[in-house]
Amino acid sequence: MKLFVGLGNPGAKYAANRHNIGFMAVDRIAAEHGFSPWRARFQGMVAEGALGGEKMLLLKPGTFMNLSGQSVGEAMRYLKLAPADIVVFHDELDLAPGKCRIKQGGGHAGHNGLRSIHAHIGEGYGRVRLGIGHPGNKDRVADYVLSDFAKSDAVWREDLLIGIADGAPALAAGDGAGFLNTIALRMAPARAPKPPPAPKATSSTSPEVAREEPPKGAIERLIERFRR
């Protein structure tokens, strides 16, 4: 079994916040892959299902972002999982909106949800970093992440979430490159090839084109003169 964790804050007040894109990601995976209804467990909400034959549990901690590790740690211990069996979906200020990157282990880069998870299970878990952009000033970060996505973000956010759901079986199988490629194709679909240029008109293909008569010689002009 593997555990996919989406980070966010519980409650309708926060549902559309940038900070809650992790919740949005696992919600979309559950909806697109026929997971069970969400139910309360491990100090959060869980949904059970499978991805590509791999048994999965999805978790949305209900402890609020700064205490996410409490929920994740309880689930990991109960299910007897290792940190490497866990992938956390979270918002990422240092990536442009709509960008997605994966990472295994390493630091928490100041993200409070990851900081809490580090404290409870260590750093050996996987992460899916979902870009939300940066407000440009560190003093504005708290308000920015706890604000709703702008209406102009709707298109890229929807494409990103669809790509995540489509690529989730690859991620569950450990194919990170395949997961990212699926998202990339959704975010920037391949363009249709341009049609070949039309062939240039020639005398053999365009008989309608008028042919230019060669200039008349001096004798021909003289004969025509006496015919008048």
CYANA upper distance limits for C-alpha pairs under 8 A (distance plus 0.5 A):
  1 MET  CA     54 GLU  CA      7.15
  1 MET  CA     55 LYS  CA      5.41
  1 MET  CA     56 MET  CA      6.01
  1 MET  CA     57 LEU  CA      7.93
  1 MET  CA     81 LEU  CA      8.30
  1 MET  CA     85 ASP  CA      8.07
  2 LYS  CA     54 GLU  CA      8.07
  2 LYS  CA     55 LYS  CA      7.13
  2 LYS  CA     56 MET  CA      5.57
  2 LYS  CA     57 LEU  CA      6.90
  2 LYS  CA     81 LEU  CA      8.13
  2 LYS  CA     85 ASP  CA      5.60
  2 LYS  CA     86 ILE  CA      6.58
  2 LYS  CA    172 ALA  CA      7.85
  3 LEU  CA     56 MET  CA      6.42
  3 LEU  CA     57 LEU  CA      5.45
  3 LEU  CA     58 LEU  CA      6.40
  3 LEU  CA     59 LEU  CA      7.78
  3 LEU  CA     85 ASP  CA      6.79
  3 LEU  CA     86 ILE  CA      5.30
  3 LEU  CA     87 VAL  CA      6.92
  4 PHE  CA     26 VAL  CA      7.89
  4 PHE  CA     56 MET  CA      7.91
  4 PHE  CA     57 LEU  CA      6.84
  4 PHE  CA     58 LEU  CA      5.39
  4 PHE  CA     59 LEU  CA      6.82
  4 PHE  CA     86 ILE  CA      6.38
  4 PHE  CA     87 VAL  CA      5.43
  4 PHE  CA     88 VAL  CA      6.44
  4 PHE  CA     89 PHE  CA      8.00
  5 VAL  CA     22 GLY  CA      8.18
  5 VAL  CA     26 VAL  CA      7.71
  5 VAL  CA     58 LEU  CA      6.35
  5 VAL  CA     59 LEU  CA      5.27
  5 VAL  CA     60 LYS  CA      6.53
  5 VAL  CA     61 PRO  CA      8.30
  5 VAL  CA     72 VAL  CA      8.11
  5 VAL  CA     86 ILE  CA      7.82
  5 VAL  CA     87 VAL  CA      6.62
  5 VAL  CA     88 VAL  CA      5.12
  5 VAL  CA     89 PHE  CA      6.56
  6 GLY  CA     21 ILE  CA      8.30
  6 GLY  CA     22 GLY  CA      4.61
  6 GLY  CA     23 PHE  CA      5.08
  6 GLY  CA     24 MET  CA      8.04
  6 GLY  CA     25 ALA  CA      7.21
  6 GLY  CA     26 VAL  CA      6.19
  6 GLY  CA     58 LEU  CA      8.18
  6 GLY  CA     59 LEU  CA      6.82
  6 GLY  CA     60 LYS  CA      5.81
  6 GLY  CA     61 PRO  CA      8.09
  6 GLY  CA     88 VAL  CA      6.35
  6 GLY  CA     89 PHE  CA      5.30
  6 GLY  CA     90 HIS  CA      6.93
  7 LEU  CA     19 HIS  CA      8.26
  7 LEU  CA     20 ASN  CA      6.84
  7 LEU  CA     21 ILE  CA      7.90
  7 LEU  CA     22 GLY  CA      5.09
  7 LEU  CA     23 PHE  CA      6.06
  7 LEU  CA     60 LYS  CA      6.85
  7 LEU  CA     61 PRO  CA      7.35
  7 LEU  CA     65 MET  CA      7.13
  7 LEU  CA     68 SER  CA      7.84
  7 LEU  CA     88 VAL  CA      7.67
  7 LEU  CA     89 PHE  CA      6.71
  7 LEU  CA     90 HIS  CA      5.94
  7 LEU  CA     91 ASP  CA      8.46
  7 LEU  CA    113 GLY  CA      7.45
  8 GLY  CA     19 HIS  CA      6.27
  8 GLY  CA     20 ASN  CA      4.57
  8 GLY  CA     21 ILE  CA      7.46
  8 GLY  CA     22 GLY  CA      6.52
  8 GLY  CA     23 PHE  CA      6.08
  8 GLY  CA     60 LYS  CA      7.90
  8 GLY  CA     61 PRO  CA      8.02
  8 GLY  CA     64 PHE  CA      7.33
  8 GLY  CA     65 MET  CA      6.12
  8 GLY  CA     90 HIS  CA      8.26
  9 ASN  CA     14 TYR  CA      6.58
  9 ASN  CA     15 ALA  CA      8.00
  9 ASN  CA     19 HIS  CA      8.10
  9 ASN  CA     20 ASN  CA      6.85
  9 ASN  CA     61 PRO  CA      8.36
  9 ASN  CA     62 GLY  CA      7.46
  9 ASN  CA     63 THR  CA      8.13
  9 ASN  CA     64 PHE  CA      5.22
  9 ASN  CA     65 MET  CA      6.04
 10 PRO  CA     14 TYR  CA      7.18
 10 PRO  CA     15 ALA  CA      7.76
 10 PRO  CA     61 PRO  CA      8.28
 10 PRO  CA     62 GLY  CA      6.10
 10 PRO  CA     63 THR  CA      8.17
 10 PRO  CA     64 PHE  CA      6.83
 11 GLY  CA     15 ALA  CA      6.88
 14 TYR  CA     20 ASN  CA      7.55
 14 TYR  CA    146 LEU  CA      7.68
 14 TYR  CA    148 ASP  CA      8.32
 15 ALA  CA     20 ASN  CA      6.90
 16 ALA  CA     20 ASN  CA      7.22
 16 ALA  CA    147 SER  CA      8.33
 16 ALA  CA    148 ASP  CA      5.51
 16 ALA  CA    149 PHE  CA      6.98
 17 ASN  CA     21 ILE  CA      7.85
 17 ASN  CA    145 VAL  CA      7.05
 17 ASN  CA    146 LEU  CA      5.85
 17 ASN  CA    147 SER  CA      5.54
 17 ASN  CA    148 ASP  CA      4.48
 17 ASN  CA    149 PHE  CA      6.52
 18 ARG  CA     91 ASP  CA      7.57
 18 ARG  CA    132 ILE  CA      7.25
 18 ARG  CA    144 TYR  CA      8.08
 18 ARG  CA    145 VAL  CA      5.54
 18 ARG  CA    146 LEU  CA      6.83
 18 ARG  CA    147 SER  CA      6.81
 18 ARG  CA    148 ASP  CA      6.31
 18 ARG  CA    149 PHE  CA      6.17
 19 HIS  CA     90 HIS  CA      8.18
 19 HIS  CA     91 ASP  CA      6.33
 19 HIS  CA    145 VAL  CA      5.45
 19 HIS  CA    146 LEU  CA      6.45
 20 ASN  CA     24 MET  CA      7.00
 20 ASN  CA     90 HIS  CA      8.26
 20 ASN  CA     91 ASP  CA      7.82
 21 ILE  CA     25 ALA  CA      6.67
 21 ILE  CA     89 PHE  CA      8.42
 21 ILE  CA     90 HIS  CA      7.07
 21 ILE  CA     91 ASP  CA      6.52
 21 ILE  CA    130 LEU  CA      7.99
 22 GLY  CA     26 VAL  CA      7.10
 22 GLY  CA     88 VAL  CA      8.36
 22 GLY  CA     89 PHE  CA      5.26
 22 GLY  CA     90 HIS  CA      5.13
 22 GLY  CA     91 ASP  CA      6.95
 22 GLY  CA    130 LEU  CA      8.34
 23 PHE  CA     27 ASP  CA      6.58
 23 PHE  CA     60 LYS  CA      6.76
 23 PHE  CA     89 PHE  CA      8.35
 24 MET  CA     28 ARG  CA      6.69
 24 MET  CA    161 LEU  CA      7.96
 25 ALA  CA     29 ILE  CA      6.89
 25 ALA  CA     89 PHE  CA      7.61
 25 ALA  CA    161 LEU  CA      6.31
 25 ALA  CA    164 ILE  CA      7.36
 25 ALA  CA    165 ALA  CA      7.98
 26 VAL  CA     30 ALA  CA      6.61
 26 VAL  CA     58 LEU  CA      7.08
 26 VAL  CA     59 LEU  CA      8.26
 26 VAL  CA     60 LYS  CA      8.38
 26 VAL  CA     89 PHE  CA      8.34
 27 ASP  CA     31 ALA  CA      6.74
 28 ARG  CA     32 GLU  CA      6.54
 28 ARG  CA    161 LEU  CA      7.04
 28 ARG  CA    162 ILE  CA      7.80
 28 ARG  CA    165 ALA  CA      6.58
 29 ILE  CA     33 HIS  CA      6.50
 29 ILE  CA    164 ILE  CA      7.81
 29 ILE  CA    165 ALA  CA      5.13
 29 ILE  CA    168 ALA  CA      7.57
 30 ALA  CA     34 GLY  CA      6.55
 30 ALA  CA     35 PHE  CA      5.34
 30 ALA  CA     36 SER  CA      8.08
 30 ALA  CA     47 ALA  CA      7.51
 30 ALA  CA     49 GLY  CA      8.33
 30 ALA  CA     58 LEU  CA      8.15
 31 ALA  CA     35 PHE  CA      7.10
 32 GLU  CA    165 ALA  CA      7.02
 33 HIS  CA     49 GLY  CA      8.17
 33 HIS  CA     50 ALA  CA      8.19
 33 HIS  CA     51 LEU  CA      7.86
 33 HIS  CA    165 ALA  CA      8.34
 34 GLY  CA     49 GLY  CA      7.52
 35 PHE  CA     47 ALA  CA      6.51
 35 PHE  CA     48 GLU  CA      5.94
 35 PHE  CA     49 GLY  CA      5.04
 35 PHE  CA     50 ALA  CA      7.88
 36 SER  CA     47 ALA  CA      5.75
 36 SER  CA     48 GLU  CA      5.77
 36 SER  CA     49 GLY  CA      6.86
 37 PRO  CA     47 ALA  CA      6.41
 37 PRO  CA     48 GLU  CA      8.42
 38 TRP  CA     45 MET  CA      6.37
 38 TRP  CA     46 VAL  CA      5.78
 38 TRP  CA     47 ALA  CA      5.28
 39 ARG  CA     45 MET  CA      5.73
 39 ARG  CA     46 VAL  CA      5.97
 39 ARG  CA     47 ALA  CA      7.19
 40 ALA  CA     44 GLY  CA      6.19
 40 ALA  CA     45 MET  CA      5.02
 40 ALA  CA     46 VAL  CA      6.84
 41 ARG  CA     45 MET  CA      6.13
 41 ARG  CA     46 VAL  CA      6.70
 42 PHE  CA     46 VAL  CA      8.46
 42 PHE  CA     61 PRO  CA      8.21
 42 PHE  CA     71 SER  CA      5.91
 42 PHE  CA     72 VAL  CA      8.05
 42 PHE  CA     74 GLU  CA      6.45
 42 PHE  CA     75 ALA  CA      6.13
 43 GLN  CA     61 PRO  CA      6.74
 43 GLN  CA     62 GLY  CA      6.14
 43 GLN  CA     63 THR  CA      7.04
 43 GLN  CA     70 GLN  CA      8.19
 43 GLN  CA     71 SER  CA      5.70
 44 GLY  CA     59 LEU  CA      7.30
 44 GLY  CA     60 LYS  CA      6.04
 44 GLY  CA     61 PRO  CA      4.67
 44 GLY  CA     62 GLY  CA      4.57
 44 GLY  CA     63 THR  CA      7.43
 44 GLY  CA     71 SER  CA      6.96
 45 MET  CA     59 LEU  CA      6.24
 45 MET  CA     60 LYS  CA      5.67
 45 MET  CA     61 PRO  CA      6.93
 45 MET  CA     62 GLY  CA      7.34
 46 VAL  CA     57 LEU  CA      7.21
 46 VAL  CA     58 LEU  CA      5.88
 46 VAL  CA     59 LEU  CA      5.08
 46 VAL  CA     60 LYS  CA      6.95
 47 ALA  CA     57 LEU  CA      6.40
 47 ALA  CA     58 LEU  CA      5.67
 47 ALA  CA     59 LEU  CA      7.32
 48 GLU  CA     55 LYS  CA      8.43
 48 GLU  CA     56 MET  CA      6.52
 48 GLU  CA     57 LEU  CA      5.27
 48 GLU  CA     58 LEU  CA      6.89
 49 GLY  CA     55 LYS  CA      6.65
 49 GLY  CA     56 MET  CA      5.88
 49 GLY  CA     57 LEU  CA      7.02
 50 ALA  CA     54 GLU  CA      5.78
 50 ALA  CA     55 LYS  CA      4.94
 50 ALA  CA     56 MET  CA      5.58
 51 LEU  CA     55 LYS  CA      7.15
 51 LEU  CA     56 MET  CA      7.27
 51 LEU  CA    168 ALA  CA      7.51
 51 LEU  CA    169 PRO  CA      5.28
 51 LEU  CA    172 ALA  CA      7.03
 52 GLY  CA    169 PRO  CA      5.61
 52 GLY  CA    170 ALA  CA      8.16
 52 GLY  CA    172 ALA  CA      8.06
 52 GLY  CA    173 ALA  CA      7.89
 54 GLU  CA    172 ALA  CA      7.34
 54 GLU  CA    173 ALA  CA      7.82
 59 LEU  CA     72 VAL  CA      8.38
 61 PRO  CA     65 MET  CA      8.36
 61 PRO  CA     68 SER  CA      6.26
 61 PRO  CA     71 SER  CA      5.99
 61 PRO  CA     72 VAL  CA      7.60
 62 GLY  CA     68 SER  CA      8.14
 62 GLY  CA     71 SER  CA      7.93
 63 THR  CA     67 LEU  CA      6.00
 63 THR  CA     68 SER  CA      6.31
 63 THR  CA     70 GLN  CA      7.88
 63 THR  CA     71 SER  CA      7.40
 64 PHE  CA     68 SER  CA      6.75
 65 MET  CA    112 ASN  CA      7.23
 65 MET  CA    113 GLY  CA      5.47
 66 ASN  CA    112 ASN  CA      5.73
 66 ASN  CA    113 GLY  CA      5.59
 66 ASN  CA    115 ARG  CA      8.32
 66 ASN  CA    116 SER  CA      6.67
 67 LEU  CA     71 SER  CA      8.26
 67 LEU  CA    113 GLY  CA      7.23
 67 LEU  CA    116 SER  CA      6.17
 67 LEU  CA    117 ILE  CA      8.38
 68 SER  CA     72 VAL  CA      6.94
 68 SER  CA    113 GLY  CA      6.05
 68 SER  CA    114 LEU  CA      8.21
 68 SER  CA    116 SER  CA      6.41
 68 SER  CA    117 ILE  CA      6.67
 69 GLY  CA     73 GLY  CA      6.13
 69 GLY  CA    113 GLY  CA      7.73
 69 GLY  CA    114 LEU  CA      8.15
 69 GLY  CA    116 SER  CA      5.19
 69 GLY  CA    117 ILE  CA      4.26
 69 GLY  CA    118 HIS  CA      7.67
 69 GLY  CA    119 ALA  CA      7.44
 69 GLY  CA    120 HIS  CA      5.93
 69 GLY  CA    121 ILE  CA      7.95
 70 GLN  CA     74 GLU  CA      6.74
 70 GLN  CA    116 SER  CA      8.13
 70 GLN  CA    117 ILE  CA      7.92
 70 GLN  CA    120 HIS  CA      7.22
 71 SER  CA     75 ALA  CA      6.82
 72 VAL  CA     76 MET  CA      6.62
 72 VAL  CA    117 ILE  CA      7.39
 72 VAL  CA    120 HIS  CA      8.39
 72 VAL  CA    121 ILE  CA      8.49
 73 GLY  CA     77 ARG  CA      6.69
 73 GLY  CA    117 ILE  CA      7.85
 73 GLY  CA    120 HIS  CA      6.12
 73 GLY  CA    121 ILE  CA      6.43
 74 GLU  CA     78 TYR  CA      6.66
 75 ALA  CA     79 LEU  CA      6.54
 76 MET  CA     80 LYS  CA      6.34
 76 MET  CA     81 LEU  CA      5.60
 76 MET  CA     82 ALA  CA      7.53
 76 MET  CA     83 PRO  CA      8.15
 77 ARG  CA     81 LEU  CA      7.01
 81 LEU  CA     85 ASP  CA      6.61
 81 LEU  CA     86 ILE  CA      8.34
 82 ALA  CA     86 ILE  CA      7.85
 83 PRO  CA    121 ILE  CA      7.13
 83 PRO  CA    122 GLY  CA      7.91
 83 PRO  CA    123 GLU  CA      8.12
 83 PRO  CA    124 GLY  CA      5.80
 83 PRO  CA    125 TYR  CA      5.07
 83 PRO  CA    126 GLY  CA      8.36
 84 ALA  CA    124 GLY  CA      6.30
 84 ALA  CA    125 TYR  CA      5.29
 84 ALA  CA    126 GLY  CA      7.03
 85 ASP  CA    125 TYR  CA      7.48
 85 ASP  CA    126 GLY  CA      8.44
 86 ILE  CA    125 TYR  CA      5.89
 86 ILE  CA    126 GLY  CA      6.57
 87 VAL  CA    125 TYR  CA      6.56
 87 VAL  CA    126 GLY  CA      4.91
 87 VAL  CA    127 ARG  CA      5.74
 87 VAL  CA    128 VAL  CA      7.52
 88 VAL  CA    125 TYR  CA      8.03
 88 VAL  CA    126 GLY  CA      6.66
 88 VAL  CA    127 ARG  CA      5.14
 88 VAL  CA    128 VAL  CA      6.54
 89 PHE  CA    127 ARG  CA      6.37
 89 PHE  CA    128 VAL  CA      5.20
 89 PHE  CA    129 ARG  CA      6.80
 89 PHE  CA    130 LEU  CA      7.69
 90 HIS  CA    127 ARG  CA      7.88
 90 HIS  CA    128 VAL  CA      6.91
 90 HIS  CA    129 ARG  CA      6.06
 90 HIS  CA    130 LEU  CA      6.47
 91 ASP  CA    129 ARG  CA      6.55
 91 ASP  CA    130 LEU  CA      5.38
 91 ASP  CA    131 GLY  CA      6.53
 91 ASP  CA    132 ILE  CA      6.82
 92 GLU  CA    129 ARG  CA      6.01
 92 GLU  CA    130 LEU  CA      5.79
 92 GLU  CA    131 GLY  CA      5.20
 92 GLU  CA    132 ILE  CA      6.39
 92 GLU  CA    133 GLY  CA      7.75
 93 LEU  CA    131 GLY  CA      6.62
 93 LEU  CA    132 ILE  CA      6.14
 93 LEU  CA    133 GLY  CA      5.49
 93 LEU  CA    134 HIS  CA      5.52
 94 ASP  CA    131 GLY  CA      7.40
 94 ASP  CA    132 ILE  CA      8.44
 94 ASP  CA    133 GLY  CA      6.80
 94 ASP  CA    134 HIS  CA      7.01
 95 LEU  CA     99 LYS  CA      6.57
 95 LEU  CA    100 CYS  CA      8.12
 95 LEU  CA    130 LEU  CA      7.79
 95 LEU  CA    131 GLY  CA      4.82
 95 LEU  CA    132 ILE  CA      7.00
 95 LEU  CA    133 GLY  CA      6.07
 95 LEU  CA    134 HIS  CA      8.32
 96 ALA  CA    131 GLY  CA      5.66
 96 ALA  CA    132 ILE  CA      6.48
 96 ALA  CA    133 GLY  CA      4.97
 96 ALA  CA    134 HIS  CA      8.12
 97 PRO  CA    130 LEU  CA      8.32
 97 PRO  CA    131 GLY  CA      5.19
 97 PRO  CA    132 ILE  CA      4.72
 97 PRO  CA    133 GLY  CA      5.40
 97 PRO  CA    156 TRP  CA      8.36
 98 GLY  CA    130 LEU  CA      7.38
 98 GLY  CA    131 GLY  CA      5.92
 98 GLY  CA    132 ILE  CA      7.16
 98 GLY  CA    156 TRP  CA      6.38
 98 GLY  CA    157 ARG  CA      6.87
 98 GLY  CA    160 LEU  CA      6.73
 98 GLY  CA    187 MET  CA      8.45
 99 LYS  CA    130 LEU  CA      6.70
 99 LYS  CA    131 GLY  CA      5.45
 99 LYS  CA    132 ILE  CA      8.43
100 CYS  CA    128 VAL  CA      7.49
100 CYS  CA    129 ARG  CA      6.13
100 CYS  CA    130 LEU  CA      5.38
100 CYS  CA    131 GLY  CA      6.53
100 CYS  CA    180 LEU  CA      7.83
100 CYS  CA    183 ILE  CA      8.48
101 ARG  CA    128 VAL  CA      6.43
101 ARG  CA    129 ARG  CA      5.64
101 ARG  CA    130 LEU  CA      7.37
101 ARG  CA    180 LEU  CA      7.89
102 ILE  CA    126 GLY  CA      7.88
102 ILE  CA    127 ARG  CA      6.13
102 ILE  CA    128 VAL  CA      5.06
102 ILE  CA    129 ARG  CA      6.42
102 ILE  CA    176 GLY  CA      7.73
103 LYS  CA    126 GLY  CA      6.24
103 LYS  CA    127 ARG  CA      5.66
103 LYS  CA    128 VAL  CA      7.07
103 LYS  CA    129 ARG  CA      8.12
104 GLN  CA    124 GLY  CA      7.18
104 GLN  CA    125 TYR  CA      6.56
104 GLN  CA    126 GLY  CA      4.79
104 GLN  CA    127 ARG  CA      6.72
105 GLY  CA    123 GLU  CA      5.61
105 GLY  CA    124 GLY  CA      4.86
105 GLY  CA    125 TYR  CA      5.95
105 GLY  CA    126 GLY  CA      6.47
105 GLY  CA    127 ARG  CA      8.26
106 GLY  CA    123 GLU  CA      6.46
106 GLY  CA    124 GLY  CA      7.74
107 GLY  CA    123 GLU  CA      7.38
108 HIS  CA    112 ASN  CA      8.41
108 HIS  CA    114 LEU  CA      5.85
108 HIS  CA    115 ARG  CA      6.10
108 HIS  CA    118 HIS  CA      8.00
110 GLY  CA    114 LEU  CA      8.34
110 GLY  CA    115 ARG  CA      7.32
111 HIS  CA    115 ARG  CA      6.51
112 ASN  CA    116 SER  CA      6.77
113 GLY  CA    117 ILE  CA      6.93
114 LEU  CA    118 HIS  CA      6.52
115 ARG  CA    119 ALA  CA      6.94
116 SER  CA    120 HIS  CA      7.09
117 ILE  CA    121 ILE  CA      6.49
117 ILE  CA    122 GLY  CA      7.49
117 ILE  CA    123 GLU  CA      8.35
118 HIS  CA    122 GLY  CA      4.88
118 HIS  CA    123 GLU  CA      5.72
134 HIS  CA    141 VAL  CA      7.85
135 PRO  CA    140 ARG  CA      6.88
135 PRO  CA    141 VAL  CA      6.87
135 PRO  CA    144 TYR  CA      7.03
136 GLY  CA    140 ARG  CA      8.22
137 ASN  CA    141 VAL  CA      7.43
140 ARG  CA    144 TYR  CA      6.55
141 VAL  CA    145 VAL  CA      6.65
142 ALA  CA    146 LEU  CA      6.75
143 ASP  CA    147 SER  CA      6.56
149 PHE  CA    153 ASP  CA      6.73
149 PHE  CA    154 ALA  CA      8.16
150 ALA  CA    154 ALA  CA      7.78
153 ASP  CA    157 ARG  CA      6.48
154 ALA  CA    158 GLU  CA      6.56
155 VAL  CA    159 ASP  CA      6.82
156 TRP  CA    160 LEU  CA      6.51
156 TRP  CA    187 MET  CA      7.61
157 ARG  CA    161 LEU  CA      6.70
158 GLU  CA    162 ILE  CA      6.68
159 ASP  CA    163 GLY  CA      6.57
159 ASP  CA    186 ARG  CA      6.65
159 ASP  CA    187 MET  CA      6.36
160 LEU  CA    164 ILE  CA      6.66
160 LEU  CA    183 ILE  CA      6.99
160 LEU  CA    186 ARG  CA      7.77
160 LEU  CA    187 MET  CA      7.02
161 LEU  CA    165 ALA  CA      6.77
162 ILE  CA    166 ASP  CA      6.61
162 ILE  CA    183 ILE  CA      8.41
162 ILE  CA    186 ARG  CA      8.10
163 GLY  CA    167 GLY  CA      6.48
163 GLY  CA    182 THR  CA      6.49
163 GLY  CA    183 ILE  CA      4.72
163 GLY  CA    184 ALA  CA      8.15
163 GLY  CA    185 LEU  CA      8.44
163 GLY  CA    186 ARG  CA      6.10
163 GLY  CA    187 MET  CA      8.02
164 ILE  CA    168 ALA  CA      6.35
164 ILE  CA    179 PHE  CA      7.97
164 ILE  CA    182 THR  CA      8.26
164 ILE  CA    183 ILE  CA      6.62
166 ASP  CA    182 THR  CA      7.38
166 ASP  CA    183 ILE  CA      8.27
167 GLY  CA    171 LEU  CA      7.02
167 GLY  CA    178 GLY  CA      7.63
167 GLY  CA    179 PHE  CA      5.04
167 GLY  CA    180 LEU  CA      7.84
167 GLY  CA    182 THR  CA      5.95
167 GLY  CA    183 ILE  CA      7.23
168 ALA  CA    172 ALA  CA      6.64
168 ALA  CA    179 PHE  CA      7.07
169 PRO  CA    173 ALA  CA      6.76
169 PRO  CA    179 PHE  CA      8.40
170 ALA  CA    174 GLY  CA      6.89
170 ALA  CA    175 ASP  CA      5.51
170 ALA  CA    176 GLY  CA      7.29
170 ALA  CA    178 GLY  CA      6.42
170 ALA  CA    179 PHE  CA      5.82
171 LEU  CA    175 ASP  CA      5.74
171 LEU  CA    176 GLY  CA      5.89
171 LEU  CA    178 GLY  CA      7.98
171 LEU  CA    179 PHE  CA      5.95
175 ASP  CA    179 PHE  CA      6.84
176 GLY  CA    180 LEU  CA      6.74
177 ALA  CA    181 ASN  CA      6.55
178 GLY  CA    182 THR  CA      6.68
179 PHE  CA    183 ILE  CA      7.06
180 LEU  CA    184 ALA  CA      6.62
181 ASN  CA    185 LEU  CA      6.67
182 THR  CA    186 ARG  CA      6.91
183 ILE  CA    187 MET  CA      6.65
184 ALA  CA    188 ALA  CA      6.45
184 ALA  CA    189 PRO  CA      8.15
185 LEU  CA    189 PRO  CA      5.31
185 LEU  CA    190 ALA  CA      7.45
201 ALA  CA    205 THR  CA      6.64
201 ALA  CA    206 SER  CA      6.37
202 THR  CA    206 SER  CA      6.13
203 SER  CA    207 PRO  CA      6.11
203 SER  CA    209 VAL  CA      7.45
216 LYS  CA    220 GLU  CA      6.74
216 LYS  CA    221 ARG  CA      7.19
217 GLY  CA    221 ARG  CA      6.92
218 ALA  CA    222 LEU  CA      6.80
219 ILE  CA    223 ILE  CA      6.76
220 GLU  CA    224 GLU  CA      6.80
221 ARG  CA    225 ARG  CA      6.79
222 LEU  CA    226 PHE  CA      7.11
223 ILE  CA    227 ARG  CA      6.88
224 GLU  CA    228 ARG  CA      7.16
